[in-house]
Amino acid sequence: MRTTLTLISLVVFTQNASLGAITIPGADGSSGVLNITEDTTIDLSLAATGQWDAANSASGIYDAEKWAVVFNYSTVTIAEGATLTFTNHPSKAPVVWLVNGDVTIDGTVALDGQDHQLAPLVAEGGPGGFRGAAGSFSGTPRASAGFGPGGGFRQGDAGTSGSYGTAVSNSPTYGNPSLIPLLGGSGGAGDPESGRGRGGGAGGGALLIAAAQGITINGELRANGGAGIDTGYSSYNDTGGGSGGGLRLVCDSLAGSGALTALGGSGWQSGGLGRIRVERVANNSTLSLTPDPSVVPLSSGDTAVLWPPATAPEVEILSIGGETAPADPRASFGAEGADVSLGETTTTPIVIQTTNVEQASTVQVRITPRSDANATIIDASVDTVVSTDPLVIQWTAELPVNTGYSAIQVKVVRP
């Protein structure tokens, strides 16, 4: 943007202070300055609940509709030798930094999934990522599959790894290169053999950094999956690694010679790669990025797109077994009570609603028991066309019911 001043016959161009900057919606610096000079953990559970673009604080704000913990910094500096990590919000939501100045990362920002845990624990994903599987107790219950849309499956004497941007074994990819919406990686499956207690690695988390000015990375930004177990004896008693998570950078100028990684964790198989997205006006960096990023050039003065547009496809679970599903589920596996409770039964109906999704699409429901069973994927069928403008459709399916806790997730595959 330039301001033109005309003085008699002389035309003088003066540079506006915002020249070269892009516009970040909602960025007002109300969370203050983030200056990390020593190892620090940000507890995302301290975030207030509200709208993402409301006046913010140093603790951030959790927007359930956007499923994100949002911070609104004026500048961000991570000093060399310092590592910044996160403790999950109860919703497991990803992290968004809106910055109206510069971001400098000379140290490390880590959103890694946890390595495998022994039963009854499960590995926690990084913020926005999904849990690794539980291992098996002596006798029962037995190990679970990995959690998340690309979670690994129990297979023979082993557990397969989680997928995300790339597929591993029979676990599918999901999401899209834009990282809109922002999602993390999926967990690896556990060891089905009784008494060994070996779980799978968790998926890497997800972070969006949107800066009106520059992002300089000479350190490390990572969202790697957690490790499973590789005993070295073929697949016997091995567990799967979690997949890499999601990293998205939006800025005016990108600089530095550091590294961004969204790698799968080790295990019987390595977890799938995550996703990296870079949107910038100028690139002055020699960064190492794994996996290869999706890169979009911006123009000076562009406004960043942070969230899915109003016309984007949407999917939600309306009810399970006749019980209304909460708008902000927690999948706490008992720590805060169940999101939906069912009586003793072998099957139960689920009602799903989509908006702006064609009837020719495939709507898939994934049921992952907390323990003692493998994950199951079932296709839902069209039940009712609620409206045509916008196109709103209700779908139904009959789900198997296992004793104990199960995580239910829905995915749409469009034609």
Backbone torsions as a table, in degrees:
resi	resn	phi	psi	omega
1	MET	NA	131.8	178.9
2	ARG	-126.9	146.0	175.7
3	THR	-105.4	128.3	-176.9
4	THR	-103.3	124.5	176.7
5	LEU	-112.3	130.6	178.8
6	THR	-108.0	117.6	179.5
7	LEU	-118.4	104.5	-176.0
8	ILE	53.5	-113.1	179.6
9	SER	-103.7	5.3	-176.7
10	LEU	-102.5	129.2	176.4
11	VAL	-103.7	121.9	-177.8
12	VAL	-115.2	130.9	177.0
13	PHE	-101.9	124.5	175.7
14	THR	-114.8	138.1	-176.0
15	GLN	-81.4	125.1	174.7
16	ASN	-69.4	149.2	-178.2
17	ALA	-62.1	-23.6	-177.7
18	SER	-94.4	7.0	178.8
19	LEU	-56.2	132.8	178.7
20	GLY	88.7	-17.3	-178.6
21	ALA	-79.8	151.9	169.2
22	ILE	-102.4	166.2	-179.3
23	THR	-98.7	127.1	176.2
24	ILE	-108.6	109.1	-178.6
25	PRO	-54.4	134.5	176.2
26	GLY	79.8	-6.4	-176.2
27	ALA	-76.2	109.1	179.8
28	ASP	-131.1	2.1	177.3
29	GLY	74.3	15.8	-173.8
30	SER	-70.3	-13.5	173.3
31	SER	-84.7	-5.0	179.0
32	GLY	83.0	-160.7	-179.6
33	VAL	-91.3	134.7	170.9
34	LEU	-103.3	111.9	-178.7
35	ASN	-128.5	102.7	-176.2
36	ILE	-102.3	115.6	-178.4
37	THR	-113.4	-7.6	177.3
38	GLU	-147.6	169.3	-178.2
39	ASP	-55.3	128.0	-172.7
40	THR	-142.0	143.4	172.9
41	THR	-118.7	126.1	175.3
42	ILE	-92.7	123.3	179.7
43	ASP	-88.4	104.3	-176.3
44	LEU	-69.5	-18.6	179.3
45	SER	-67.8	-14.7	179.4
46	LEU	-81.7	-7.2	-179.0
47	ALA	-63.3	139.6	172.9
48	ALA	-72.8	155.8	177.0
49	THR	-95.9	130.4	-178.8
50	GLY	177.7	-162.2	178.4
51	GLN	-86.3	142.1	-172.3
52	TRP	-58.6	-30.0	-175.4
53	ASP	-100.1	13.4	175.6
54	ALA	-76.6	165.5	175.9
55	ALA	-55.1	131.6	-169.4
56	ASN	-109.0	179.1	177.2
57	SER	-139.8	179.4	179.9
58	ALA	-65.3	-19.5	-179.9
59	SER	-87.2	-7.5	179.5
60	GLY	81.9	177.9	-179.8
61	ILE	-136.6	133.3	179.1
62	TYR	-97.9	119.7	176.4
63	ASP	-105.8	110.3	-176.4
64	ALA	-66.7	-36.1	-179.4
65	GLU	-65.8	-41.0	178.2
66	LYS	-82.0	-14.2	-173.7
67	TRP	49.0	66.7	-179.3
68	ALA	-159.2	146.4	168.8
69	VAL	-100.2	115.9	-170.2
70	VAL	-108.4	132.4	172.7
71	PHE	-116.5	144.6	-174.0
72	ASN	-123.8	81.9	-172.2
73	TYR	-90.0	154.7	171.3
74	SER	-82.6	-44.4	172.4
75	THR	-145.5	160.5	176.8
76	VAL	-131.5	129.8	175.7
77	THR	-135.2	123.6	173.6
78	ILE	-113.7	109.6	-172.6
79	ALA	-70.9	155.1	175.6
80	GLU	-57.7	134.6	179.9
81	GLY	88.4	-10.0	180.0
82	ALA	-99.7	143.7	178.4
83	THR	-122.2	129.6	177.1
84	LEU	-106.4	125.0	175.9
85	THR	-126.6	178.8	-174.1
86	PHE	-136.5	147.1	166.7
87	THR	-102.8	135.1	-171.3
88	ASN	-64.3	146.3	163.5
89	HIS	-70.6	151.8	179.1
90	PRO	-55.6	-25.7	178.4
91	SER	-80.9	-10.3	-175.3
92	LYS	66.0	24.3	-174.7
93	ALA	-68.7	152.9	175.4
94	PRO	-73.4	176.6	-174.6
95	VAL	-112.8	138.2	177.0
96	VAL	-127.2	125.9	173.0
97	TRP	-108.0	117.2	170.5
98	LEU	-101.4	124.9	-171.8
99	VAL	-131.4	123.8	-180.0
100	ASN	-91.6	5.5	174.5
101	GLY	-127.8	-135.0	-176.5
102	ASP	-102.5	156.7	173.8
103	VAL	-122.2	126.7	177.5
104	THR	-127.3	119.1	179.9
105	ILE	-118.6	97.9	175.3
106	ASP	-98.6	-16.9	175.5
107	GLY	-99.2	-134.6	-175.3
108	THR	-130.8	136.0	168.6
109	VAL	-117.6	119.4	-172.7
110	ALA	-123.3	129.2	174.9
111	LEU	-125.4	42.2	-175.0
112	ASP	-72.5	149.8	169.2
113	GLY	-75.9	153.9	178.3
114	GLN	-69.9	151.2	170.3
115	ASP	-70.2	168.5	-178.4
116	HIS	-50.7	147.4	178.1
117	GLN	-120.7	157.1	175.4
118	LEU	-87.0	143.7	179.7
119	ALA	-55.3	140.5	12.1
120	PRO	-93.0	8.2	-176.9
121	LEU	-75.2	156.7	170.2
122	VAL	-123.7	148.1	178.5
123	ALA	-72.0	133.8	-179.9
124	GLU	-88.7	137.1	175.7
125	GLY	-71.0	160.5	168.4
126	GLY	-64.9	166.1	-178.7
127	PRO	-53.2	122.2	-176.0
128	GLY	90.5	-7.2	177.9
129	GLY	-99.7	176.7	-172.5
130	PHE	-118.9	154.9	-172.3
131	ARG	-68.4	153.8	166.7
132	GLY	-80.6	166.7	-177.1
133	ALA	-71.6	157.4	168.7
134	ALA	-78.7	153.2	173.3
135	GLY	-88.6	-176.7	-178.1
136	SER	-97.6	138.0	168.2
137	PHE	-77.3	173.5	170.7
138	SER	-68.3	122.1	-174.7
139	GLY	83.3	-106.3	176.6
140	THR	-133.0	158.7	2.0
141	PRO	-79.3	160.3	-179.8
142	ARG	-92.5	172.0	-175.8
143	ALA	-65.2	160.8	178.7
144	SER	-105.9	172.0	167.7
145	ALA	-78.2	168.4	174.8
146	GLY	-72.9	156.5	-177.7
147	PHE	-99.2	157.4	-178.0
148	GLY	107.5	164.8	-177.9
149	PRO	-59.6	-26.5	178.8
150	GLY	-115.6	28.0	-176.8
151	GLY	-61.1	147.0	178.5
152	GLY	-71.1	163.8	-177.3
153	PHE	-115.2	150.5	167.4
154	ARG	-67.0	133.4	-176.8
155	GLN	-144.9	107.4	-179.7
156	GLY	62.3	-124.5	-179.6
157	ASP	-93.5	13.0	-173.2
158	ALA	-142.2	175.9	174.6
159	GLY	-120.9	136.1	179.4
160	THR	-83.0	168.9	-174.7
161	SER	-91.4	163.7	178.9
162	GLY	-78.3	154.7	177.4
163	SER	-116.9	162.5	170.3
164	TYR	-156.0	-93.3	179.1
165	GLY	-73.1	-27.2	172.6
166	THR	-125.6	152.0	-175.4
167	ALA	-91.6	145.5	173.4
168	VAL	-126.1	129.1	178.6
169	SER	53.2	-130.0	-177.3
170	ASN	-100.6	16.5	176.2
171	SER	-89.4	130.4	-173.1
172	PRO	-83.1	160.5	169.0
173	THR	-77.0	166.6	178.0
174	TYR	-157.9	176.2	-178.9
175	GLY	74.2	-163.4	-179.1
176	ASN	-152.0	162.8	-175.0
177	PRO	-62.6	-22.7	-178.1
178	SER	-72.7	-17.4	-172.9
179	LEU	56.0	33.8	170.6
180	ILE	-122.0	107.5	2.2
181	PRO	-74.9	164.5	-177.7
182	LEU	-81.6	122.5	-177.9
183	LEU	-136.2	152.0	174.3
184	GLY	-101.9	-167.8	-173.8
185	GLY	-88.5	172.9	-177.3
186	SER	-108.6	159.6	-173.9
187	GLY	-88.5	158.4	175.6
188	GLY	-86.4	158.7	-178.4
189	ALA	-83.4	160.2	-178.3
190	GLY	-91.8	178.3	179.2
191	ASP	-83.3	113.6	-176.4
192	PRO	-69.9	-13.4	-176.6
193	GLU	-69.1	135.6	-176.1
194	SER	-62.2	138.4	167.7
195	GLY	85.1	-2.5	-176.3
196	ARG	-93.4	-24.6	171.5
197	GLY	70.8	17.2	-172.1
198	ARG	-93.1	120.3	179.6
199	GLY	-96.7	-177.9	179.1
200	GLY	-101.0	163.0	176.5
201	GLY	-74.0	153.1	-178.5
202	ALA	-92.7	161.8	-179.5
203	GLY	-76.0	148.4	174.6
204	GLY	-66.0	154.8	-177.3
205	GLY	-81.8	-164.6	-176.5
206	ALA	-142.9	138.0	-178.2
207	LEU	-141.3	131.7	169.9
208	LEU	-110.5	124.1	171.3
209	ILE	-112.6	113.8	179.1
210	ALA	-117.1	109.9	-174.6
211	ALA	-118.3	131.8	179.7
212	ALA	-67.8	-27.3	179.8
213	GLN	-107.7	-122.2	-173.1
214	GLY	-106.9	155.5	169.3
215	ILE	-119.6	121.6	178.0
216	THR	-118.9	124.3	-178.7
217	ILE	-125.3	106.1	172.3
218	ASN	-107.2	-7.0	176.4
219	GLY	-101.9	-131.0	-173.2
220	GLU	-137.7	133.0	172.7
221	LEU	-122.2	120.3	-173.0
222	ARG	-142.8	150.4	175.4
223	ALA	-141.9	67.8	-174.2
224	ASN	-90.4	151.1	175.8
225	GLY	-73.9	154.5	177.8
226	GLY	-78.3	158.3	-176.4
227	ALA	-82.4	140.9	165.7
228	GLY	-91.5	-150.2	-177.4
229	ILE	-123.1	130.8	173.0
230	ASP	-122.8	105.2	-177.7
231	THR	-77.5	-16.4	-176.8
232	GLY	88.3	0.7	179.7
233	TYR	-108.7	76.1	-177.2
234	SER	52.7	-130.2	179.6
235	SER	-100.9	2.8	-170.1
236	TYR	-63.7	119.6	175.9
237	ASN	64.0	19.0	179.1
238	ASP	-90.7	159.3	178.6
239	THR	-127.2	165.2	-172.9
240	GLY	-90.5	149.4	173.5
241	GLY	-82.7	154.3	174.5
242	GLY	-77.1	154.8	178.9
243	SER	-81.3	161.0	174.3
244	GLY	-65.3	159.0	-177.1
245	GLY	-96.5	-147.9	-175.3
246	GLY	-128.5	132.4	177.4
247	LEU	-128.2	124.6	-180.0
248	ARG	-128.8	126.9	177.7
249	LEU	-115.3	132.2	175.0
250	VAL	-131.3	123.6	-175.8
251	CYS	-162.0	170.6	173.2
252	ASP	-76.1	-51.2	-179.2
253	SER	-133.0	139.3	180.0
254	LEU	-113.7	129.7	-177.2
255	ALA	-142.7	169.1	176.4
256	GLY	111.2	168.2	-178.1
257	SER	-126.9	26.0	-179.0
258	GLY	-84.7	-155.7	-173.2
259	ALA	-136.0	143.4	169.1
260	LEU	-120.4	128.4	179.9
261	THR	-135.5	140.3	171.9
262	ALA	-135.6	68.8	-172.5
263	LEU	-93.8	151.9	172.5
264	GLY	-76.4	149.3	178.1
265	GLY	-76.0	156.2	179.7
266	SER	-72.8	166.8	-180.0
267	GLY	164.2	-159.1	174.2
268	TRP	-53.1	-43.3	167.9
269	GLN	-125.6	151.1	170.9
270	SER	-70.8	143.7	176.1
271	GLY	-64.6	160.5	179.6
272	GLY	-66.2	159.0	175.9
273	LEU	-71.5	152.2	175.4
274	GLY	-85.9	-148.0	-179.5
275	ARG	-134.8	140.3	174.4
276	ILE	-127.4	133.5	179.8
277	ARG	-127.2	131.8	179.3
278	VAL	-127.7	123.3	176.6
279	GLU	-125.8	118.0	-176.1
280	ARG	-153.2	157.4	174.6
281	VAL	-80.4	-57.0	-177.8
282	ALA	-117.2	143.1	177.3
283	ASN	-119.7	110.4	176.2
284	ASN	-116.0	23.5	-173.3
285	SER	-102.2	160.8	168.5
286	THR	-126.3	45.2	-176.1
287	LEU	-67.2	150.0	169.8
288	SER	-98.4	120.3	-176.4
289	LEU	-124.9	123.3	178.4
290	THR	-135.8	117.6	7.2
291	PRO	-75.5	175.0	175.8
292	ASP	-57.1	134.6	-175.2
293	PRO	-82.8	159.5	163.2
294	SER	-87.3	122.3	-173.7
295	VAL	-115.9	130.4	178.9
296	VAL	-126.4	120.1	176.4
297	PRO	-74.9	138.3	175.1
298	LEU	-109.4	164.9	174.3
299	SER	-109.9	148.0	178.5
300	SER	-54.4	133.3	-179.2
301	GLY	91.4	-6.3	178.4
302	ASP	-62.7	154.1	174.5
303	THR	-103.3	126.5	-177.7
304	ALA	-67.1	141.4	172.6
305	VAL	-95.6	112.6	-174.7
306	LEU	-96.4	-35.1	-170.5
307	TRP	-126.8	161.4	175.3
308	PRO	-58.6	139.7	177.9
309	PRO	-66.6	165.5	-177.1
310	ALA	-59.9	-26.9	-178.1
311	THR	-92.5	6.3	-178.5
312	ALA	-68.2	152.5	174.9
313	PRO	-62.2	141.9	178.6
314	GLU	-134.9	151.1	175.3
315	VAL	-142.5	140.4	178.2
316	GLU	-148.8	151.4	174.2
317	ILE	-88.1	122.2	178.5
318	LEU	-84.8	-45.6	-177.7
319	SER	-155.6	155.3	173.5
320	ILE	-131.8	122.8	-178.9
321	GLY	60.0	30.4	-179.2
322	GLY	81.6	-5.4	178.8
323	GLU	-93.9	130.9	-179.3
324	THR	-64.8	131.1	177.6
325	ALA	-78.5	140.1	-179.9
326	PRO	-68.5	150.6	178.5
327	ALA	-71.2	-24.0	-178.1
328	ASP	-128.7	72.3	-176.5
329	PRO	-68.1	153.9	-177.2
330	ARG	-116.4	-20.0	-179.5
331	ALA	45.2	52.2	-173.4
332	SER	-83.4	-5.8	179.5
333	PHE	55.3	38.3	174.1
334	GLY	105.1	-19.1	-178.3
335	ALA	-64.7	-32.5	179.8
336	GLU	-126.6	15.3	-175.3
337	GLY	88.7	163.3	-177.8
338	ALA	-77.6	149.0	172.8
339	ASP	-68.8	-37.7	175.5
340	VAL	-138.9	133.8	178.3
341	SER	-111.7	136.9	-178.7
342	LEU	-120.7	150.1	171.5
343	GLY	-75.0	173.9	-178.8
344	GLU	-66.4	121.8	-177.6
345	THR	-161.3	168.8	179.1
346	THR	-104.1	-27.9	176.4
347	THR	-139.6	159.9	178.5
348	THR	-151.9	146.9	-180.0
349	PRO	-82.2	149.2	173.2
350	ILE	-124.2	139.3	176.8
351	VAL	-116.5	126.4	-175.6
352	ILE	-121.0	142.6	176.6
353	GLN	-122.7	132.7	176.0
354	THR	-116.4	151.1	175.0
355	THR	-128.9	134.1	-178.5
356	ASN	59.8	37.1	178.1
357	VAL	-123.7	126.3	-176.4
358	GLU	-67.5	150.5	178.0
359	GLN	-63.6	-25.1	179.5
360	ALA	-74.9	-4.0	179.0
361	SER	-71.9	163.1	173.5
362	THR	-106.5	124.5	177.4
363	VAL	-107.0	116.6	-174.8
364	GLN	-113.6	136.6	176.8
365	VAL	-109.7	127.4	176.6
366	ARG	-108.4	125.2	177.7
367	ILE	-111.8	117.8	-179.6
368	THR	-120.9	102.0	177.7
369	PRO	-63.3	148.0	178.5
370	ARG	-62.1	-28.4	178.7
371	SER	-165.0	162.9	168.8
372	ASP	72.7	13.8	177.0
373	ALA	-163.0	157.6	177.3
374	ASN	-82.7	168.0	174.6
375	ALA	-76.0	150.5	178.4
376	THR	-127.7	137.5	176.6
377	ILE	-117.0	126.2	-176.2
378	ILE	-126.8	136.0	175.4
379	ASP	-82.5	132.7	174.7
380	ALA	-88.1	159.5	179.3
381	SER	-120.5	155.4	-179.5
382	VAL	-66.1	131.2	177.6
383	ASP	-109.2	-51.6	-175.3
384	THR	-145.4	135.0	168.5
385	VAL	-90.5	106.5	-174.7
386	VAL	-73.5	-42.0	177.4
387	SER	-156.2	161.0	-179.5
388	THR	-105.9	-17.6	179.6
389	ASP	-144.1	94.1	1.1
390	PRO	-73.2	162.7	179.7
391	LEU	-76.3	111.3	179.2
392	VAL	-121.1	124.0	-176.7
393	ILE	-128.3	139.7	170.8
394	GLN	-104.2	136.3	-177.4
395	TRP	-121.6	152.9	178.7
396	THR	-134.3	156.5	174.3
397	ALA	-154.7	159.6	176.7
398	GLU	-107.2	120.7	-174.3
399	LEU	-103.9	143.6	170.4
400	PRO	-71.2	149.2	-178.5
401	VAL	-118.8	126.8	175.7
402	ASN	-108.2	148.2	176.0
403	THR	-63.9	138.8	-179.0
404	GLY	96.8	-161.0	-175.7
405	TYR	-90.3	143.7	172.8
406	SER	-137.0	145.4	173.9
407	ALA	-96.2	131.7	-179.2
408	ILE	-116.2	126.6	178.9
409	GLN	-134.0	149.8	-178.7
410	VAL	-122.5	138.2	179.0
411	LYS	-132.8	142.3	177.2
412	VAL	-110.8	130.2	173.7
413	VAL	-112.7	110.3	-175.7
414	ARG	-86.1	150.7	-178.8
415	PRO	-69.9	NA	NA
